Amino acid sequence: MTISKRQIQVCVLSDLHLGTFGCHAQEICDYLKTIQPEILVLNGDIIDIWQFRKSYFPPQHMQVLREILKLSTQGTQVYYITGNHDEALRRYSGTQLGNITLDDKLILQLDGKKVWIFHGDVFDATTQGSAKLLAQLGGKGYDILIWVNHRINQLLRFMGKERMSLSKRVKESVKKAVSWINNFEQTAAELAIDSQYHTVICGHIHQPQKCIIKTDKGEVLYLNSGDWIENLTALEYHDKEWLIYQHPVSNKKKPMAQADVEELDLLRKPCLPDVIGHHIAAIVGNPASITLS
């Protein structure tokens, strides 16, 4: 059965964290199969190189990359914007292969309005310098928390109860975490207003958002694409409007085709980082700036 795809101008995804237990790869694949965007922006932390282990890169995670590549062969312009968890790709910034470009930021002209897209870790002190090690250790703890949360949700489903998010509860209960998110959004907005952008789009904090932020110097539309660990959200631009898309959580596990299994076997070889680099070496480039109307 052929799936009818939604035609949209721009789709922004971030924080997929492929290669970690918490990644909802099946849901990402399901979503990508339903859209045909003119532009697909992968706004950082797509492959979690910080937590990367050769022993854990399931077939469905590889299938996400295949779906992205498939869209690029069908005419979608794909921009991979690097984040802190995939910062190793930043040395390739400026690389372009076919319809895929890798860069550290992207500037779009959408219906006459300037849109600034970047991951957001550049002004997060916890991902820089000596604090980076603590952030990496925290990332491992976060992955363990997601694993425990998954087991709890299995039990809750068995009991016929609603799933829960431990990490969301932790964030919402810690005043410093709430304050940090607010500061992040305010900083992004102030920088965008100073540079006279109409819209600024970030990822990084796993907090989907759409709001107008005002300062003494002006106002800007602030957007955050969320993540595919907890929220399963994306940003979609069509008919001159940005919307936050939220995907339902699926409990189904679909069998992989033989071709996907064979490709996974290839990726399990010691040269895995090189193979992944080959697949997405095209996802790196100069600060791309394009106009779409």
C-alpha positions in Angstrom: 0.0 0.0 0.0 1.4 3.4 -1.0 1.5 6.0 1.7 0.2 9.4 0.7 2.9 11.9 1.7 2.3 15.4 3.0 4.0 18.1 0.9 5.6 20.6 3.2 8.2 23.4 2.6 10.5 22.9 5.5 10.9 20.2 8.2 13.3 20.6 11.1 14.3 17.6 13.2 16.9 17.6 16.0 18.2 15.5 18.9 17.5 12.1 17.4 20.4 10.6 19.3 20.8 7.6 17.0 23.0 5.0 18.6 21.5 5.4 22.1 18.8 3.3 23.8 16.4 6.1 24.2 16.1 6.9 20.5 12.7 6.3 19.0 14.0 5.2 15.7 10.9 3.4 14.6 8.8 6.4 15.1 11.3 8.6 13.2 11.2 6.3 10.2 7.4 6.2 10.4 7.3 10.0 10.4 9.8 10.5 7.6 7.8 8.1 5.4 4.8 10.4 5.6 6.4 13.7 4.5 7.9 15.1 1.3 9.6 18.3 2.4 11.4 20.7 0.0 14.0 21.2 2.8 14.9 18.9 5.6 17.0 20.4 8.4 18.7 18.0 10.8 19.5 20.4 13.6 22.2 18.6 15.6 22.7 15.6 17.8 21.5 13.3 15.0 24.1 10.6 15.6 25.1 10.5 19.3 28.9 10.2 18.9 29.4 11.0 22.6 27.6 7.8 23.6 28.6 5.8 20.5 29.3 2.1 20.9 30.0 -0.3 18.0 28.1 -2.9 19.8 24.9 -0.8 19.8 23.6 0.6 16.5 20.4 -1.4 15.8 19.0 -1.9 12.3 16.2 0.6 12.8 18.7 3.3 13.6 20.4 2.6 10.3 17.0 2.7 8.6 16.6 6.3 9.8 19.7 7.2 7.8 18.4 5.3 4.8 15.1 7.2 5.0 17.0 10.5 5.0 19.1 9.5 2.1 16.0 8.4 0.2 14.4 11.8 0.7 17.6 13.4 -0.7 17.4 11.3 -3.8 13.8 12.3 -4.3 14.7 16.0 -4.5 14.7 17.1 -0.8 17.5 19.5 0.1 19.0 18.0 3.3 21.0 20.2 5.7 22.8 18.5 8.6 23.6 21.2 11.3 26.1 19.9 13.8 25.4 19.7 17.5 27.5 19.0 20.6 26.9 15.2 20.5 28.0 15.0 16.8 30.6 17.8 17.0 33.2 15.4 15.5 31.6 16.2 12.2 32.4 19.9 12.5 35.8 19.4 10.9 33.9 18.5 7.7 31.8 21.8 7.7 31.5 23.0 4.1 31.1 19.6 2.6 28.4 19.0 0.1 27.4 15.8 -1.7 24.4 15.8 -4.0 21.4 17.3 -2.1 23.1 16.9 1.3 25.1 19.6 3.0 26.8 19.7 6.4 27.3 22.9 8.3 27.3 24.6 11.7 24.3 26.9 11.0 21.8 27.7 8.3 20.1 30.9 7.2 16.9 30.6 5.2 14.8 33.3 3.5 11.2 32.1 3.9 8.6 34.3 2.3 10.8 37.3 2.7 11.7 36.6 6.4 15.2 35.7 7.6 15.3 32.4 9.6 18.4 31.5 11.6 18.8 27.8 12.4 21.6 26.4 14.7 21.7 23.7 17.4 22.2 26.0 20.4 25.1 24.4 22.2 27.5 27.3 21.2 26.3 29.3 24.2 25.9 26.4 26.6 28.9 26.5 29.0 28.3 22.9 30.1 29.4 21.6 26.7 32.6 23.6 26.5 36.1 23.1 27.9 36.5 21.2 31.2 32.8 21.1 31.8 32.4 18.9 28.6 33.6 15.8 30.4 30.9 16.3 33.1 28.3 16.8 30.3 29.4 13.5 28.7 29.2 11.7 32.0 25.8 13.3 32.5 24.8 12.0 29.0 25.6 8.4 30.1 23.5 8.9 33.2 20.7 10.3 31.1 20.8 7.2 28.9 20.6 4.9 31.9 17.6 7.0 33.2 15.9 6.5 29.8 16.5 2.7 30.0 15.0 2.5 33.5 12.1 4.7 32.3 11.5 2.3 29.3 11.3 -0.7 31.7 8.9 1.2 34.0 6.7 2.1 31.0 6.6 -1.6 29.9 5.2 -2.4 33.3 2.7 0.5 33.2 1.5 -0.6 29.8 1.0 -4.2 31.2 -1.1 -2.7 34.0 -3.1 -0.6 31.5 -1.8 2.7 32.8 -0.4 5.8 31.1 3.3 6.0 30.3 5.5 8.4 32.2 8.7 10.4 31.6 11.1 10.4 34.5 13.4 12.9 32.9 10.6 15.3 32.3 9.6 15.1 35.9 13.2 15.7 37.0 13.4 18.8 34.8 10.1 20.2 35.9 10.8 19.7 39.5 14.3 21.3 39.5 14.0 25.1 39.6 17.5 25.5 38.2 16.6 23.4 35.2 13.6 25.5 34.4 15.6 28.7 34.9 18.4 27.3 32.6 15.8 26.6 29.8 14.4 30.1 30.1 17.9 31.6 30.0 18.7 29.5 26.9 15.6 30.8 25.1 16.2 34.4 26.1 19.8 34.3 24.9 18.9 32.8 21.6 16.2 35.4 21.1 18.5 38.3 22.0 21.2 37.2 19.6 18.6 36.8 16.8 17.1 40.2 17.4 20.6 41.9 17.4 21.2 40.2 14.0 17.8 41.3 12.7 16.4 37.8 12.1 12.6 37.3 12.1 12.9 33.7 13.4 15.4 31.7 15.4 15.3 27.9 15.5 17.3 25.8 18.0 17.4 22.2 19.4 19.7 21.0 22.2 17.4 21.4 25.2 14.8 18.8 24.2 12.0 21.3 24.8 9.7 21.9 21.9 8.6 25.5 21.8 6.9 28.2 19.7 6.6 31.7 21.1 7.3 35.4 20.5 10.1 36.7 22.7 10.3 40.5 23.1 13.2 42.7 24.3 13.9 46.4 24.4 15.4 46.0 20.9 12.6 44.2 19.3 10.9 40.8 19.0 11.6 37.4 17.4 9.7 34.2 16.8 11.6 31.6 18.8 11.2 27.9 17.9 12.6 24.7 19.3 12.2 21.4 17.5 12.3 19.3 20.7 13.7 15.8 20.4 13.0 12.1 19.6 13.9 10.7 23.0 11.0 12.1 25.1 8.8 14.4 23.0 8.9 13.0 19.5 8.5 16.4 17.9 9.4 18.2 14.7 8.9 21.7 13.2 7.0 22.0 10.0 6.8 25.2 7.8 4.0 25.4 5.2 1.6 28.1 3.9 3.7 30.7 5.7 3.2 29.2 9.2 5.4 27.2 11.6 3.7 24.3 13.5 5.0 21.9 16.1 4.3 18.3 15.0 4.1 15.6 17.7 4.3 12.0 16.8 2.5 9.3 18.8 4.6 6.7 20.6 4.4 3.2 19.0 4.6 0.0 20.9 5.1 -2.0 17.7 8.4 -3.4 16.5 8.6 -3.9 12.8 10.8 -6.6 11.2 13.7 -5.3 9.2 14.1 -6.3 5.5 17.0 -8.5 4.6 18.8 -5.6 2.9 18.7 -3.7 6.2 20.1 -6.6 8.1 22.9 -7.0 5.7 23.7 -3.3 5.9 23.8 -3.5 9.7 26.3 -6.4 9.4 28.5 -4.1 7.4 28.2 -1.4 10.0 29.3 -3.8 12.8 32.7 -4.0 11.2 35.5 -2.1 13.1 35.3 0.6 10.5 31.8 1.7 11.7 32.6 5.4 12.2 34.2 5.5 8.7 31.1 3.9 7.2 28.8 6.3 8.9 31.1 9.2 7.9 30.8 7.9 4.3 27.0 7.9 4.5 26.8 11.4 6.0 30.1 13.0 4.9 27.7 14.9 2.6 25.9 16.3 5.6 28.6 19.0 6.2 29.0 22.5 4.6 29.7 26.3 4.6 27.0 28.4 6.4 24.4 27.7 3.8 22.0 30.5 3.0 19.0 29.9 0.7 15.8 31.5 -0.3 12.4 29.8 -0.4 9.2 31.5 -1.4 
